[in-house]
Amino acid sequence: LAEHHGDEIYKNAQTQRRFNEGTFFGYDFDNTMLRIGSMNMMLHGIENPDIRYRDSLSEADSAGDDAERYSLVLANPPFAGSLDYESTAKDLQLVVKTKKTELLFLALFLRLLQPGGRAAVIVPDGVLFGSTKAHRTLRRMLVEEQKLDGIISMPSGVFRPYAGVSTAILLFTKTNSGGTKDVWFYDMHADGYSLDDKRTPQPDNSDLPDILTRWWNRDLEQGSERSARNFMVSKAEITNNDYALSLNRYKGIDEPMSEYDPPNVIMARLATLETEIGEGYTELQGLLQ
């Protein structure tokens, strides 16, 4: 917002009030995370962000009035968890019947977004290729009923030392009428930090600037080699692959051509080795007598 609007946000009292009080919203059921999130927003100039305590997946805290309220969702929800059907919001179960939190959160974000709203969500790799009915249903929904824009595959160390699981960023737009044509894939190797438990800063080793540049120019990637860091995959190909969204399913492997000696050279070498083995065996027998 600051990049696109500059100081104009603060020159008008109504615009400034909306920016500080009616633009940024957040939910968590960890009080420590709520305090950290609020402080982070205030340090970045947001005076009164609307960040609340809420168990977003529970029936008691169902999305309710927040349905189709937001134009943008940025989320790193918890995953690898499982809930009871009885305690999970019924409106989310109508989207996808599952106990897995990583799938339920995607269902929640689809409910929170207004038509035309966009989302960038971090998910475990299992969401991209899981074979359960719930996994396939949600992937089909993103491709067929919404507009799946892109997938950024991240290296497994980006969340160390807390988790070593491989993750990806799903980029999609809520349309309720489809719109997926080609999906942009990016194979991210580095995020500016070491991928071990120390996470040492490595500012000269980051794909993030390249990701942003290529994202805004992704239409130029049509026809790119599948061995490249980023490429486009058609909706038809994804559909034919049972809506699998794993980058490795579509990425080509550029293997160098191996060079071998002529067969007669290999046979001569084997004959020499066989002679040497026989001589060694005979010598060993003599030592044992």
TORLUM-267979 format. One record per residue (C-alpha): residue number from 1; z, x, y; residue in three letters. Coordinates in steps of 0.1 Angstrom, whole numbers, plus 5000, padded with zeros to 4 digits. Layout:
<recs>
<rec pos="NUM" w="Z" u="X" v="Y" code="ALA"/>
...
</recs>
This chain:
<recs>
<rec pos="1" w="5000" u="5000" v="5000" code="LEU"/>
<rec pos="2" w="5009" u="5028" v="5024" code="ALA"/>
<rec pos="3" w="4976" u="5046" v="5016" code="GLU"/>
<rec pos="4" w="4955" u="5015" v="5023" code="HIS"/>
<rec pos="5" w="4975" u="4999" v="5052" code="HIS"/>
<rec pos="6" w="4993" u="5028" v="5068" code="GLY"/>
<rec pos="7" w="5017" u="5019" v="5096" code="ASP"/>
<rec pos="8" w="5002" u="4984" v="5100" code="GLU"/>
<rec pos="9" w="5029" u="4972" v="5076" code="ILE"/>
<rec pos="10" w="5056" u="4980" v="5100" code="TYR"/>
<rec pos="11" w="5040" u="4968" v="5133" code="LYS"/>
<rec pos="12" w="5042" u="4931" v="5124" code="ASN"/>
<rec pos="13" w="5076" u="4916" v="5118" code="ALA"/>
<rec pos="14" w="5063" u="4891" v="5093" code="GLN"/>
<rec pos="15" w="5043" u="4917" v="5073" code="THR"/>
<rec pos="16" w="5073" u="4941" v="5073" code="GLN"/>
<rec pos="17" w="5096" u="4914" v="5060" code="ARG"/>
<rec pos="18" w="5072" u="4905" v="5033" code="ARG"/>
<rec pos="19" w="5067" u="4941" v="5023" code="PHE"/>
<rec pos="20" w="5105" u="4948" v="5021" code="ASN"/>
<rec pos="21" w="5116" u="4915" v="5006" code="GLU"/>
<rec pos="22" w="5087" u="4897" v="4989" code="GLY"/>
<rec pos="23" w="5064" u="4923" v="4974" code="THR"/>
<rec pos="24" w="5084" u="4942" v="4948" code="PHE"/>
<rec pos="25" w="5103" u="4926" v="4919" code="PHE"/>
<rec pos="26" w="5119" u="4940" v="4888" code="GLY"/>
<rec pos="27" w="5140" u="4930" v="4858" code="TYR"/>
<rec pos="28" w="5163" u="4949" v="4834" code="ASP"/>
<rec pos="29" w="5193" u="4941" v="4813" code="PHE"/>
<rec pos="30" w="5208" u="4976" v="4817" code="ASP"/>
<rec pos="31" w="5229" u="4978" v="4849" code="ASN"/>
<rec pos="32" w="5225" u="5015" v="4852" code="THR"/>
<rec pos="33" w="5187" u="5011" v="4852" code="MET"/>
<rec pos="34" w="5190" u="4984" v="4878" code="LEU"/>
<rec pos="35" w="5209" u="5007" v="4901" code="ARG"/>
<rec pos="36" w="5185" u="5036" v="4895" code="ILE"/>
<rec pos="37" w="5155" u="5013" v="4901" code="GLY"/>
<rec pos="38" w="5170" u="4998" v="4933" code="SER"/>
<rec pos="39" w="5179" u="5033" v="4947" code="MET"/>
<rec pos="40" w="5144" u="5046" v="4939" code="ASN"/>
<rec pos="41" w="5128" u="5018" v="4958" code="MET"/>
<rec pos="42" w="5150" u="5022" v="4988" code="MET"/>
<rec pos="43" w="5143" u="5060" v="4988" code="LEU"/>
<rec pos="44" w="5106" u="5051" v="4990" code="HIS"/>
<rec pos="45" w="5111" u="5029" v="5020" code="GLY"/>
<rec pos="46" w="5116" u="4994" v="5004" code="ILE"/>
<rec pos="47" w="5146" u="4981" v="5021" code="GLU"/>
<rec pos="48" w="5154" u="4950" v="5000" code="ASN"/>
<rec pos="49" w="5136" u="4950" v="4966" code="PRO"/>
<rec pos="50" w="5142" u="4920" v="4944" code="ASP"/>
<rec pos="51" w="5155" u="4937" v="4913" code="ILE"/>
<rec pos="52" w="5177" u="4915" v="4890" code="ARG"/>
<rec pos="53" w="5196" u="4915" v="4858" code="TYR"/>
<rec pos="54" w="5176" u="4896" v="4831" code="ARG"/>
<rec pos="55" w="5170" u="4897" v="4794" code="ASP"/>
<rec pos="56" w="5134" u="4890" v="4798" code="SER"/>
<rec pos="57" w="5127" u="4881" v="4762" code="LEU"/>
<rec pos="58" w="5156" u="4857" v="4756" code="SER"/>
<rec pos="59" w="5154" u="4819" v="4755" code="GLU"/>
<rec pos="60" w="5182" u="4818" v="4781" code="ALA"/>
<rec pos="61" w="5162" u="4839" v="4806" code="ASP"/>
<rec pos="62" w="5128" u="4825" v="4799" code="SER"/>
<rec pos="63" w="5101" u="4833" v="4825" code="ALA"/>
<rec pos="64" w="5103" u="4797" v="4838" code="GLY"/>
<rec pos="65" w="5096" u="4796" v="4875" code="ASP"/>
<rec pos="66" w="5081" u="4831" v="4874" code="ASP"/>
<rec pos="67" w="5052" u="4820" v="4853" code="ALA"/>
<rec pos="68" w="5019" u="4831" v="4870" code="GLU"/>
<rec pos="69" w="5038" u="4844" v="4900" code="ARG"/>
<rec pos="70" w="5027" u="4881" v="4901" code="TYR"/>
<rec pos="71" w="4995" u="4898" v="4910" code="SER"/>
<rec pos="72" w="5004" u="4932" v="4895" code="LEU"/>
<rec pos="73" w="5027" u="4942" v="4866" code="VAL"/>
<rec pos="74" w="5036" u="4979" v="4860" code="LEU"/>
<rec pos="75" w="5058" u="4983" v="4829" code="ALA"/>
<rec pos="76" w="5073" u="5007" v="4805" code="ASN"/>
<rec pos="77" w="5091" u="4982" v="4782" code="PRO"/>
<rec pos="78" w="5114" u="4992" v="4753" code="PRO"/>
<rec pos="79" w="5097" u="4992" v="4720" code="PHE"/>
<rec pos="80" w="5103" u="4997" v="4683" code="ALA"/>
<rec pos="81" w="5128" u="4969" v="4684" code="GLY"/>
<rec pos="82" w="5131" u="4936" v="4667" code="SER"/>
<rec pos="83" w="5146" u="4903" v="4678" code="LEU"/>
<rec pos="84" w="5156" u="4870" v="4660" code="ASP"/>
<rec pos="85" w="5133" u="4841" v="4664" code="TYR"/>
<rec pos="86" w="5161" u="4819" v="4674" code="GLU"/>
<rec pos="87" w="5171" u="4840" v="4704" code="SER"/>
<rec pos="88" w="5136" u="4847" v="4716" code="THR"/>
<rec pos="89" w="5119" u="4826" v="4744" code="ALA"/>
<rec pos="90" w="5099" u="4799" v="4728" code="LYS"/>
<rec pos="91" w="5071" u="4801" v="4753" code="ASP"/>
<rec pos="92" w="5065" u="4837" v="4742" code="LEU"/>
<rec pos="93" w="5065" u="4827" v="4705" code="GLN"/>
<rec pos="94" w="5037" u="4803" v="4714" code="LEU"/>
<rec pos="95" w="5016" u="4832" v="4726" code="VAL"/>
<rec pos="96" w="5023" u="4854" v="4695" code="VAL"/>
<rec pos="97" w="5046" u="4847" v="4666" code="LYS"/>
<rec pos="98" w="5065" u="4879" v="4661" code="THR"/>
<rec pos="99" w="5099" u="4896" v="4663" code="LYS"/>
<rec pos="100" w="5085" u="4929" v="4676" code="LYS"/>
<rec pos="101" w="5095" u="4936" v="4712" code="THR"/>
<rec pos="102" w="5064" u="4956" v="4721" code="GLU"/>
<rec pos="103" w="5042" u="4926" v="4714" code="LEU"/>
<rec pos="104" w="5066" u="4901" v="4730" code="LEU"/>
<rec pos="105" w="5066" u="4920" v="4762" code="PHE"/>
<rec pos="106" w="5028" u="4919" v="4764" code="LEU"/>
<rec pos="107" w="5030" u="4882" v="4758" code="ALA"/>
<rec pos="108" w="5056" u="4880" v="4787" code="LEU"/>
<rec pos="109" w="5033" u="4899" v="4811" code="PHE"/>
<rec pos="110" w="5004" u="4876" v="4803" code="LEU"/>
<rec pos="111" w="5027" u="4847" v="4812" code="ARG"/>
<rec pos="112" w="5040" u="4864" v="4844" code="LEU"/>
<rec pos="113" w="5006" u="4873" v="4858" code="LEU"/>
<rec pos="114" w="4986" u="4850" v="4880" code="GLN"/>
<rec pos="115" w="4949" u="4845" v="4871" code="PRO"/>
<rec pos="116" w="4932" u="4876" v="4884" code="GLY"/>
<rec pos="117" w="4964" u="4896" v="4882" code="GLY"/>
<rec pos="118" w="4963" u="4931" v="4867" code="ARG"/>
<rec pos="119" w="4987" u="4951" v="4844" code="ALA"/>
<rec pos="120" w="4993" u="4987" v="4834" code="ALA"/>
<rec pos="121" w="5017" u="4987" v="4804" code="VAL"/>
<rec pos="122" w="5029" u="5016" v="4782" code="ILE"/>
<rec pos="123" w="5029" u="5007" v="4745" code="VAL"/>
<rec pos="124" w="5035" u="5026" v="4713" code="PRO"/>
<rec pos="125" w="5003" u="5036" v="4695" code="ASP"/>
<rec pos="126" w="5011" u="5010" v="4667" code="GLY"/>
<rec pos="127" w="5001" u="4982" v="4691" code="VAL"/>
<rec pos="128" w="4965" u="4996" v="4691" code="LEU"/>
<rec pos="129" w="4959" u="4997" v="4654" code="PHE"/>
<rec pos="130" w="4987" u="4977" v="4637" code="GLY"/>
<rec pos="131" w="4974" u="4955" v="4608" code="SER"/>
<rec pos="132" w="4999" u="4926" v="4610" code="THR"/>
<rec pos="133" w="4986" u="4892" v="4620" code="LYS"/>
<rec pos="134" w="5006" u="4894" v="4653" code="ALA"/>
<rec pos="135" w="4991" u="4928" v="4662" code="HIS"/>
<rec pos="136" w="4955" u="4916" v="4656" code="ARG"/>
<rec pos="137" w="4961" u="4883" v="4674" code="THR"/>
<rec pos="138" w="4973" u="4900" v="4705" code="LEU"/>
<rec pos="139" w="4945" u="4925" v="4706" code="ARG"/>
<rec pos="140" w="4919" u="4898" v="4700" code="ARG"/>
<rec pos="141" w="4935" u="4878" v="4729" code="MET"/>
<rec pos="142" w="4933" u="4908" v="4753" code="LEU"/>
<rec pos="143" w="4896" u="4914" v="4744" code="VAL"/>
<rec pos="144" w="4884" u="4878" v="4740" code="GLU"/>
<rec pos="145" w="4906" u="4857" v="4763" code="GLU"/>
<rec pos="146" w="4915" u="4882" v="4790" code="GLN"/>
<rec pos="147" w="4897" u="4913" v="4804" code="LYS"/>
<rec pos="148" w="4907" u="4946" v="4787" code="LEU"/>
<rec pos="149" w="4897" u="4973" v="4812" code="ASP"/>
<rec pos="150" w="4909" u="5006" v="4798" code="GLY"/>
<rec pos="151" w="4932" u="5025" v="4774" code="ILE"/>
<rec pos="152" w="4947" u="5059" v="4782" code="ILE"/>
<rec pos="153" w="4959" u="5077" v="4751" code="SER"/>
<rec pos="154" w="4989" u="5099" v="4760" code="MET"/>
<rec pos="155" w="5003" u="5130" v="4741" code="PRO"/>
<rec pos="156" w="5034" u="5124" v="4720" code="SER"/>
<rec pos="157" w="5057" u="5146" v="4741" code="GLY"/>
<rec pos="158" w="5056" u="5127" v="4773" code="VAL"/>
<rec pos="159" w="5089" u="5109" v="4766" code="PHE"/>
<rec pos="160" w="5109" u="5138" v="4752" code="ARG"/>
<rec pos="161" w="5137" u="5144" v="4746" code="PRO"/>
<rec pos="162" w="5144" u="5106" v="4743" code="TYR"/>
<rec pos="163" w="5114" u="5097" v="4721" code="ALA"/>
<rec pos="164" w="5086" u="5116" v="4704" code="GLY"/>
<rec pos="165" w="5064" u="5086" v="4696" code="VAL"/>
<rec pos="166" w="5028" u="5086" v="4706" code="SER"/>
<rec pos="167" w="5020" u="5061" v="4734" code="THR"/>
<rec pos="168" w="4992" u="5047" v="4754" code="ALA"/>
<rec pos="169" w="4986" u="5028" v="4786" code="ILE"/>
<rec pos="170" w="4970" u="4994" v="4784" code="LEU"/>
<rec pos="171" w="4950" u="4984" v="4815" code="LEU"/>
<rec pos="172" w="4940" u="4947" v="4816" code="PHE"/>
<rec pos="173" w="4933" u="4918" v="4839" code="THR"/>
<rec pos="174" w="4944" u="4882" v="4832" code="LYS"/>
<rec pos="175" w="4915" u="4858" v="4834" code="THR"/>
<rec pos="176" w="4922" u="4832" v="4808" code="ASN"/>
<rec pos="177" w="4884" u="4831" v="4804" code="SER"/>
<rec pos="178" w="4875" u="4865" v="4789" code="GLY"/>
<rec pos="179" w="4854" u="4890" v="4807" code="GLY"/>
<rec pos="180" w="4857" u="4921" v="4786" code="THR"/>
<rec pos="181" w="4824" u="4939" v="4785" code="LYS"/>
<rec pos="182" w="4830" u="4977" v="4780" code="ASP"/>
<rec pos="183" w="4865" u="4993" v="4776" code="VAL"/>
<rec pos="184" w="4872" u="5027" v="4792" code="TRP"/>
<rec pos="185" w="4890" u="5052" v="4770" code="PHE"/>
<rec pos="186" w="4907" u="5085" v="4782" code="TYR"/>
<rec pos="187" w="4922" u="5112" v="4760" code="ASP"/>
<rec pos="188" w="4951" u="5126" v="4781" code="MET"/>
<rec pos="189" w="4963" u="5160" v="4770" code="HIS"/>
<rec pos="190" w="4989" u="5169" v="4797" code="ALA"/>
<rec pos="191" w="5010" u="5152" v="4824" code="ASP"/>
<rec pos="192" w="5022" u="5182" v="4844" code="GLY"/>
<rec pos="193" w="5052" u="5190" v="4822" code="TYR"/>
<rec pos="194" w="5057" u="5208" v="4790" code="SER"/>
<rec pos="195" w="5056" u="5185" v="4759" code="LEU"/>
<rec pos="196" w="5088" u="5199" v="4744" code="ASP"/>
<rec pos="197" w="5124" u="5188" v="4749" code="ASP"/>
<rec pos="198" w="5127" u="5209" v="4781" code="LYS"/>
<rec pos="199" w="5099" u="5191" v="4799" code="ARG"/>
<rec pos="200" w="5094" u="5221" v="4822" code="THR"/>
<rec pos="201" w="5072" u="5214" v="4852" code="PRO"/>
<rec pos="202" w="5036" u="5226" v="4849" code="GLN"/>
<rec pos="203" w="5019" u="5214" v="4881" code="PRO"/>
<rec pos="204" w="4987" u="5232" v="4873" code="ASP"/>
<rec pos="205" w="4984" u="5215" v="4839" code="ASN"/>
<rec pos="206" w="4980" u="5178" v="4845" code="SER"/>
<rec pos="207" w="4953" u="5153" v="4837" code="ASP"/>
<rec pos="208" w="4966" u="5127" v="4862" code="LEU"/>
<rec pos="209" w="4943" u="5136" v="4891" code="PRO"/>
<rec pos="210" w="4913" u="5136" v="4868" code="ASP"/>
<rec pos="211" w="4924" u="5102" v="4853" code="ILE"/>
<rec pos="212" w="4925" u="5086" v="4887" code="LEU"/>
<rec pos="213" w="4891" u="5100" v="4897" code="THR"/>
<rec pos="214" w="4874" u="5090" v="4865" code="ARG"/>
<rec pos="215" w="4891" u="5055" v="4865" code="TRP"/>
<rec pos="216" w="4876" u="5047" v="4899" code="TRP"/>
<rec pos="217" w="4842" u="5060" v="4887" code="ASN"/>
<rec pos="218" w="4844" u="5047" v="4851" code="ARG"/>
<rec pos="219" w="4811" u="5028" v="4854" code="ASP"/>
<rec pos="220" w="4794" u="5062" v="4855" code="LEU"/>
<rec pos="221" w="4807" u="5070" v="4821" code="GLU"/>
<rec pos="222" w="4782" u="5047" v="4804" code="GLN"/>
<rec pos="223" w="4765" u="5067" v="4777" code="GLY"/>
<rec pos="224" w="4790" u="5095" v="4778" code="SER"/>
<rec pos="225" w="4793" u="5115" v="4746" code="GLU"/>
<rec pos="226" w="4821" u="5103" v="4724" code="ARG"/>
<rec pos="227" w="4834" u="5139" v="4721" code="SER"/>
<rec pos="228" w="4841" u="5139" v="4759" code="ALA"/>
<rec pos="229" w="4876" u="5133" v="4773" code="ARG"/>
<rec pos="230" w="4866" u="5098" v="4784" code="ASN"/>
<rec pos="231" w="4840" u="5073" v="4774" code="PHE"/>
<rec pos="232" w="4831" u="5036" v="4772" code="MET"/>
<rec pos="233" w="4831" u="5014" v="4742" code="VAL"/>
<rec pos="234" w="4814" u="4981" v="4741" code="SER"/>
<rec pos="235" w="4832" u="4948" v="4733" code="LYS"/>
<rec pos="236" w="4808" u="4943" v="4704" code="ALA"/>
<rec pos="237" w="4818" u="4975" v="4688" code="GLU"/>
<rec pos="238" w="4856" u="4968" v="4692" code="ILE"/>
<rec pos="239" w="4850" u="4933" v="4677" code="THR"/>
<rec pos="240" w="4833" u="4948" v="4647" code="ASN"/>
<rec pos="241" w="4863" u="4971" v="4642" code="ASN"/>
<rec pos="242" w="4887" u="4942" v="4639" code="ASP"/>
<rec pos="243" w="4898" u="4947" v="4675" code="TYR"/>
<rec pos="244" w="4912" u="4982" v="4668" code="ALA"/>
<rec pos="245" w="4920" u="4999" v="4701" code="LEU"/>
<rec pos="246" w="4930" u="5034" v="4689" code="SER"/>
<rec pos="247" w="4910" u="5061" v="4707" code="LEU"/>
<rec pos="248" w="4906" u="5080" v="4675" code="ASN"/>
<rec pos="249" w="4887" u="5051" v="4660" code="ARG"/>
<rec pos="250" w="4859" u="5056" v="4685" code="TYR"/>
<rec pos="251" w="4861" u="5092" v="4696" code="LYS"/>
<rec pos="252" w="4834" u="5115" v="4681" code="GLY"/>
<rec pos="253" w="4844" u="5149" v="4667" code="ILE"/>
<rec pos="254" w="4823" u="5178" v="4679" code="ASP"/>
<rec pos="255" w="4826" u="5201" v="4649" code="GLU"/>
<rec pos="256" w="4809" u="5235" v="4652" code="PRO"/>
<rec pos="257" w="4783" u="5243" v="4625" code="MET"/>
<rec pos="258" w="4797" u="5265" v="4598" code="SER"/>
<rec pos="259" w="4776" u="5295" v="4587" code="GLU"/>
<rec pos="260" w="4776" u="5306" v="4551" code="TYR"/>
<rec pos="261" w="4762" u="5337" v="4533" code="ASP"/>
<rec pos="262" w="4731" u="5331" v="4511" code="PRO"/>
<rec pos="263" w="4740" u="5319" v="4475" code="PRO"/>
<rec pos="264" w="4729" u="5352" v="4459" code="ASN"/>
<rec pos="265" w="4753" u="5372" v="4481" code="VAL"/>
<rec pos="266" w="4781" u="5348" v="4472" code="ILE"/>
<rec pos="267" w="4773" u="5351" v="4435" code="MET"/>
<rec pos="268" w="4773" u="5390" v="4437" code="ALA"/>
<rec pos="269" w="4806" u="5389" v="4454" code="ARG"/>
<rec pos="270" w="4821" u="5367" v="4427" code="LEU"/>
<rec pos="271" w="4807" u="5390" v="4400" code="ALA"/>
<rec pos="272" w="4824" u="5420" v="4417" code="THR"/>
<rec pos="273" w="4857" u="5402" v="4419" code="LEU"/>
<rec pos="274" w="4855" u="5392" v="4383" code="GLU"/>
<rec pos="275" w="4849" u="5428" v="4373" code="THR"/>
<rec pos="276" w="4878" u="5440" v="4394" code="GLU"/>
<rec pos="277" w="4901" u="5413" v="4378" code="ILE"/>
<rec pos="278" w="4890" u="5424" v="4343" code="GLY"/>
<rec pos="279" w="4897" u="5461" v="4350" code="GLU"/>
<rec pos="280" w="4931" u="5452" v="4365" code="GLY"/>
<rec pos="281" w="4940" u="5431" v="4334" code="TYR"/>
<rec pos="282" w="4930" u="5460" v="4311" code="THR"/>
<rec pos="283" w="4951" u="5484" v="4331" code="GLU"/>
<rec pos="284" w="4981" u="5461" v="4330" code="LEU"/>
<rec pos="285" w="4979" u="5458" v="4292" code="GLN"/>
<rec pos="286" w="4980" u="5496" v="4289" code="GLY"/>
<rec pos="287" w="5011" u="5498" v="4310" code="LEU"/>
<rec pos="288" w="5029" u="5472" v="4288" code="LEU"/>
<rec pos="289" w="5022" u="5490" v="4255" code="GLN"/>
</recs>
